[in-house]
Amino acid sequence: MTTFGMLTHYSSYYQCLATTATTTTTKTTTTTKATTTTTTSTSTSSSGAKGTPVGFATGTTGGAGGVTVTPTTTAELLTYLSDSTTRIIVLTKIFDYTSYYGTTSGQACKLWTCTNGYTPQMTIENSVGQCDGQTLYDVTYYTSGASKALTVNSNKTIIGKGSSAGIKGIGLTLVNVSNVIIQNIQITDLNAEYVWGGDAINLSGATKVWIDHNYIARVGRQFIVSHYDPNTGITISNNYFDGTTSYSASCNGMHYWVFLFLGTADQITIMQNHIYHTSGRGPHIGGYTGDYSQQLHLVNNFYDNVGGHAIDAEVGSIVLAEGNYFQAVTTPDTGASAGGSEYFVQTVADAAACSSYMGRVCEWNRQDSASGTVASRLTTSVLSTVGSQSVVKGLKPMGVADVPAYVQANSGVGIVN
């Protein structure tokens, strides 16, 4: 199953944003994230990456034992990523694929209207049908991102040098592969003005994938999306997801499409990430009944200035949320009405209840005074499923009070390499 053949599966997830009401959010000035010192390990493992993964991706070794290469051209990088050779791929610059595959002429519709100075995204017309009944406009966009991605094969480490290495104008797709590390790179500028303009990282049937210390910004669609084939052994850690955008579906300068997890049996750790200036899907997980069960451990993330919702756990999802800090987050959690199973730690009693299932107490989540409240979500079966996993029980979260400073100092590029 290919990533770009799955557009029809998105239709039930698209209507979270109102398409008829006019948004009137007041425009505000934002600041950029400062670079600070870090205590993150900088020791190189045999995988070529710095440090080793924790959580569900424990044991991932990437290109360990393979050939170390430093591509100089876009064509070289494309080959190194997609071939069957075990490799450590060192990036020393930004590889710009924006115009690599040329442009596509198509049509798009305007589903949102902003009256406050912001420019909303347009939506590319495709088989999903969001533009049905809408006025269509002729548009031209880059084929990279929209219908082309860089294929990543098994047994690869992709690691950037310094803070200015990565890819531009295109995303990475990992389909039916295993043992991949993506560390210290930028992925940016994928047709940001268009919904369906491109996902930064696509997972489908992937296992043992560690996505660590990257900077992702200005994409048309999801920062990270998992498709229907199960994605297991996934850890997303220490990344800086920057939602600052000039094209905002929510009319507030914030990117809405953050994480969309759809895999039928996903197992994902999201840990110590800076999720900044976004407005939704942080993550959206689940939404299907039947033989459908996704496990997510959401731990020690810093949600920073989210003008919408963060956690959105629907039917089929099993989510343990502990030690996350919510700063100026309108809706930290969409609540039980979303239909998922969730254990969201808020009190000493909530934290202590973990002990009988996990052999340790959980760390509580914290919302600052500018954030919304969270209704009680304490489904203990989460502790006997997600919590019973050795990689979850053995992970000791940091105290939630330390999360903002630590994550801001240690997330993103230029920290570990």
NUMAR-958446 format. One record per residue: x, y, z of N, C-alpha, C in turn; residue in one letter. Coordinates in steps of 0.05 Angstrom, whole numbers, plus 5000, padded with zeros to 4 digits. Layout:
! residues N
XYZXYZXYZa...
***
This chain:
! residues 417
501749765000500050005000501850255000m501350434982503050674981501750904996t503451085005502551305021500651485006t501251554981499651744967497151634955f496651374960494151254950491951244971g492351384994490551355016488851605022m488551775004487152025009484251985018l482951775007480151735014479851665044t481851575057481551505085481451745104h482151975093482252215110479552355113y477552285098475152455096473852495123s473652295139472252315165473852485185s476352545179478052695197478252995190y477053075169477553335158475753555169y473453465180471453665187471653775216q473953735229474353835256474354145256c475154265234475054555232472554635218l471154835229468754935215469455055188a467754995169468355095142466355315133t464555385150462555585142462755835159t463455805185463556035202466056195197a465856455200468156635196469656665223t472256615223473756645248474656925252t474557015278475157305283477257325305t479057135307481257145326482957395322t483657525344485357765342488257685337t489457815319492257755312494157855333k496057685341498057755361500857715350t502757845363505557815356506757585370t508357415356509657185369512657225369t513957075386516857075387517956815378t520556805370521756555362523156425385t523656165382524856005403527856065404k528856135427531756185430533355935432a535755935422537555705425539055725451t538955505467540255515493541955265495t543455245517545155015521543454775530t544654535527543054295532544754095547t543353915561544653695574544253435560t543153445536542653205520545253075513t545352805514547752655508548652705479s551252755475552352795449554252565441t554152345456555852115449554651965425s556351885406555451755382555351455387t553051335379552751045381553550915355s553550655354554250515329552350565307s549950675313548050745293548750995277s550751145287551451395276549851625288g547851565303546251765316547451835344a546552045355547352125382545452015402k546451865422544751745442543251505431g541351405447539751175439536851225446t534951105431532151165436531051035461p529051155473527551035495524651005485v522950895501520150865493519850635473g517850645457517250425439519350365419f521050565412523150515392525750405405a525650335430527950215443529149985426t531749995422533049785406533449855377g532350075368532750165340535650235336t536850125315539750175309540250305282t538250355266538550495241540650365223g542650525215544650435196547050315209g546850225234549250105248550449885231a553049885229554449685214554649735184g553349955175553250005147555350215138g555050295113556850495101556050775109v557950945116557451225122557851385097t555851535089556051695064555251985070v556352175055555552455057554752545029t552152555023551352634996551952924991p552352984965552853264957550653364939t549053194927546953274908544353154917t542153274907539453174913539052894901t540252844878539952574866541452364883a543752434893545252244910543652184935e542552384948541052344973538652164967l537252214946534852054939535651764936l537951704924538851424920539651304947t541151454963542151344988539751275007y537751435006535451385024533851145015l533551104989531650904978532850634972s535550614970536650354962536650164986d537449914981537249705001539749675018s541649855014544149845029543849965057t544849835077544949945104546850185104t545750415113547350665111547050845135r549150995141549051235158549351465139i547251625136547251845116547552115131i549752245127550452485141549752725122v547952895131547253135116548753375127l549953525109551553755117550454025107t548054005094546854245083543854195079k542454395070539654365063539454275034i538054055029537653955002534854044993f534754214974532254344966531054194942d528754064948527253914928524754064918y524554314925522154464919521254434890t523054484872522354474844523454214830s524354024845525753794834523853634815y521353614822519353464806517553654790y518253904789516654094773514154184788g512254274773509754384785507354224774t505154254789502554124781500554344778t499054344756496854524753494254384761s492754494778490354364788488354574797g486554494814484454674825484354644855q483454854868483254864897480855034904a479854994928477555144938478355294964c476655484972477155644996475055565017k475855395036474055295056473855475080l475755655083475655835107475956125098w474756305113474956595108475956725134t478056875132479157015155478557315152c477657435173476957725171478857885190t481057765198482757895219485557935209n486057935183488657985172490257735166g489357505174490657255167489757145140y491456985128490756855102490356565107t487956455102487556165106488756005084p489155745090489955565069487755525048q488455465024486655355004486855055005m484854914995484854624996484954514967t486954354962487254234935484954034930i483754064907481653874899482853604893e481753394906482653124901480352924907n480952674908478852464911477552464938s478652604958477352614984474752764983v474552964967471953104962471353334980g473353454993472753685010471753924994q472453934969471654164952469054124938c467653904943465153854930463154084936d461954194916460054414919461354684924g463954694924465354954929466255074902q466655334902467855464879470755374876t471455304852474155204847475855424833l478355434840480255634829482555484816y483555574794485955464782488355534798d490055334804492455384820494755224809v497155314816499555164809501155124835t501954884840503454824865505754634858y507654614876509954434871509054144874y509953974855509353694856510753554880t513153644887514453554911512653614935s512353424953510653454976507853374969g506553494950503753434944503353154934a505153054916504852774907507452634905s509652754914512252624914513452654942k514752444951516252444976518852294972a520752324990523152164989522751905003l523051684989522651415000525051345018t524551255042526651165060526350865064v528550725058528550435061529450355089n529450095094530149985121533150025126s533850025152536650025162538150275153n536950505159538150765152538250945177k540451085180540651315198541051555181t539251755185539452015172540152215194i542452335192543252525214544552775202i543653005212544753255203547053355219g548753505207551053635221550253925226k550454005251549854285258546954335257g546254595254543454675255542254745228s543754705206542854785180543154555160s542054325167542154095149539353975148a538553865125535953745123534953755094g532253755092530953765066528853975066i528454085042526454305039524654235015k522054285019520154264997519153984993g519953795009519053515006519253375033i517653155036517653005060518952735057g518952575079519952305079517652115081l517751885067515751685069516951415076t515951285097516951025106514750825105l514750655085512650465079513750175081v512650025100513449745104516449715107n517649885124520449875129520949855159v523449795167524049775195526849885200s527349965225529950045234531050295221n529750515227530450775215530750985237v532851145235533351365253533351625237i531851825245531852085232532552295254i534852415252535852575275537152825265q536553055278537953305275537753415246n535353395234535053525208532553705208i532553885189530254055184528553925162q525953945164524053875143522154115141i522254265119520754515119519654575091t517654745090516654885066515554695045d513454555052512054375034509354505026l509354665006506854784996505054875019n506155035037504755095062502055235058a501655365035499155505030496855325022e497455055018495354875009495054635027y492554585037491854335049492254115028v493453895035494353685017496953765002w498253975012500754055000503153885007g502853725028505053545035505253485065g505953245072506553155099509553145103d510453215126513353215131514352925133a512952755149513852475153511352305152i511352105133509151915130510151645140n508551505156509151235165506851055157l507550825146505550625139506750345140s505950195160507149925164510049945172g510850155185513550195194513950085222a516349985228516949895255519849975262t520250025287522850115298523750365283k522450585289523150845277523551045300v525851185300526451385320526751655306w524951835312524852105301525652305323i528052415321529252545345530752795338d530253005353531753255351531653385323h529253395312528853515286527253775289n527353935268525754185266523954155242y521354165247519354135225517554385225i517154505202515554755200514654795172a512454945170511355055145510754825124r508954655132508054435114505154475108v504254355086501454385078499554215094g500553985104498853805117500053725144r500353465150501253375176504253405180q505053465204507853435212508653145211f507052975224507452685222504752545220i504552355202502052205198502751905198v501151745212501351455209498851355194s499351185174497151075158496250805169h494550675155492950455166494450205173y496550125158498149895166499449965192d499549775211500649835238503449955238p503850145255506450275258507350225287n509250055291509949975318512950035324t513550065350516250135357517150405348g515350605351515850875342516351055366i518451215365518951425385519451685371t517951885380518152165369519152335393i521652415393522752545417524452785411s524352985428526153215428526053375402n523753375389523453525364522153795370n522653985353521354245354519454265331y516854245337514754275317513754555317f514554715298513955005297511555045279d509255125292506855165277506455445266g508355615269508155895259507855885229t505756015219505155985190503856245180t504156295154502856515141500156435129s499556165130497156065118495755885139y493855995153492755865177489855785172s489255525172486455435170484755525193a486055585216484555675240484655985243s485656125223485656415222486956545246c489156425256490556535279493556515276n494556455252497456435248498656175259g496855985265497755735277497055495259m498955305257498555075240496654875255h494654775240492654595253493454305251y494754225229495253945223497853845235w497853755260500353695274500953395272v499453225286499852935285497152795279f497052625260494752465254495552165254l494552015274495351735277492951555271f493251395249491051235239491750935238l494150855245494950575242493250385259g492550155249490649985263491749875289t494349865292495549765317498049915324a497950185321500250345327501250315356d503850335359505050365386507050595384q506450815397508051065393508651195419i511051275423511951445445512351725434t511151935446511652215440512752345465i515252425464516652495489518452745485m518152935503519953165506520153325480q517853355467517753525443516653805450n517554005435516554275437514454305415h511954325423509754345404508754635406i509554795387509355085389507455215369y505655385378504055555361502455395341h501055195351499355025335496455065344t494554935329491754975337490054715336s491354485332489754235332491453995328g490153755332491453505326494153465339r494153495366496753475379497053245398g496252995392495452885366492452835364p491552785339489052645335489752355331h488452185347489051895345486451745347i486251535331483851365332481651465315g479251345319476851425305475451195291g476450955295475250725282474550505302y472250365298471450145315472349885303t471749665317472549405307475349335315g476749185298479449095304481449325301d481449505320482949755317483749845345y486349845350487349915377490050045374s490250295383492750445381493750515409q496250465415497450525441499250775438q498850965455500451215454501251285483l503851325486504951435511505851725506h504551915518504952195513506252305539l508852375538510252425563512152655560v511952845580513953065582514153235558n511953285544511953465522511153745531n512153945517511554225524509754335502f507154365509505154485491505254785496y506054945477506655225481505055395461d503155545472501555725456499955585435n498055425443496355275425493555395425v492855525402490255665401488155485390g487755255403485755055395486054825413g485954575403486154345420488854195417h489654055438492053895437491253595434a490753455455490153165453487353125444i487052945424484352885413484352575409d483552435430483652145430480852025423a480551915399477951805391477851505395e475651395386475051105390477350945379v478150745395480350565387483050645397g483250885409485850975419486050915449s488550855458489050795486491450975493i491051185509492951395512493651435542v496251415548497251495575498651755572l497551965585498652235584499752305611a502352345613503552415639505852605636e506052795655508352975655508453175633g506253235620506153435599505453705610n506653915599506154185609504654335587y502454455595500754605576500854905583f502055055566502355345570500655495549q498755645558496955795540495755615518a494555395527493255205510490155225514v488755295493485855335496484455085506t484954865493483654615501485754395502t486854345526488954135528488053865519p485553795524484453535517481553555509d480853435487478053465477476053315494t476953135512475153005532473952745523g472352635541471352365538469452345514a468252565506466352555483467752465458s470452495456471852405433471852105430a471451955452470951675451473351495456g475751605459478051435464478351355493g480151165499480851095526483351245534s483251385557485451555564485851555594e488351565602488951615630490651865631y489352085639490652355640491052425669f493652425677494352455705494152755714v492552805735492253075745492653115775q492452905790492652935819494552725830t495252765856496952565870495752295869v493152285873491752025873491851895846a491552055825491751945797494551825793d496551965802499351875798499951625814a498951615838499451385855498051135845a495851165832494350925822495950775801a497850905789499450765769501250545781c501850575806503850395818503050095816s500550035821499749755821499749635793s499749795773499849705745502649715733y504149915741506649985727509149955744m508749915771511049905788512350165793g511150385785512050655791509750845790r510051075803507951275802508251425775v506051525766506051695742506751985749c507452135730507852425734505352575725e504552765741502052905733502553115711w500453165696500553385676499853645690n500753865677500154125689499254315667r497054465673496154685656496554945671q497755145657498055405670495455555670d495455785682492955935686491756035660s493256045638492256125613491155895596a491155655607490255425593487455335603s486055185586483555075594483854845614g481654765626481754535645481154275630t481754055643481253795632479453635651v477253535640475453375656476853105662a475952975684477252725692477152515670s479552415663479852195644481651985656r480551795669482051605685481151315679l481451235655480750965647483050785654t482750625676484950465686485850245668t484150165649485049955630487350055613s487650315611490050425597492550345611v492450335638494850265653495549975650l493649805645494149515642494849445613s494649635595495349585567497949745560t497650005556500050175552501950155575v500850185599502550195623503949935629g503049715619504249455625506649405607s507049565586509349525568511949595582q513949415580516449455594517749725587s517449815562518750065554517250305566v514850265575513350485589513850475619v513750235630514250205659517150295666k518950235648521750295654522550585647g520750735637521351015630520551195654l522451335665521851505688521551795678k519251915679518852185669520252385687p521052615676522052835693519752975706m520253115727518153265740516953475722g514353505722513053675703513953965705v514754055729515554335732518154395716a519654185710522154225695521854205665d519454135656519054075628519454325610v518254555616518654785597521554855592p523054885613525854975610527454755596a527054505605528654285593528054255563y525554245556524754205528525754435510v525354675520526254905503529354905499q530754805519533654795517534654555500a533054345498534054095487532653995462n530654135452529154045429530254175403s529854035381530554155355533354095346g534254235326536854185313539054335326v541554245321543854385331544554335360g543154145372543554075400545453835403i544953625388546453375392548753335373v548853485351550853435331551753695318n
***
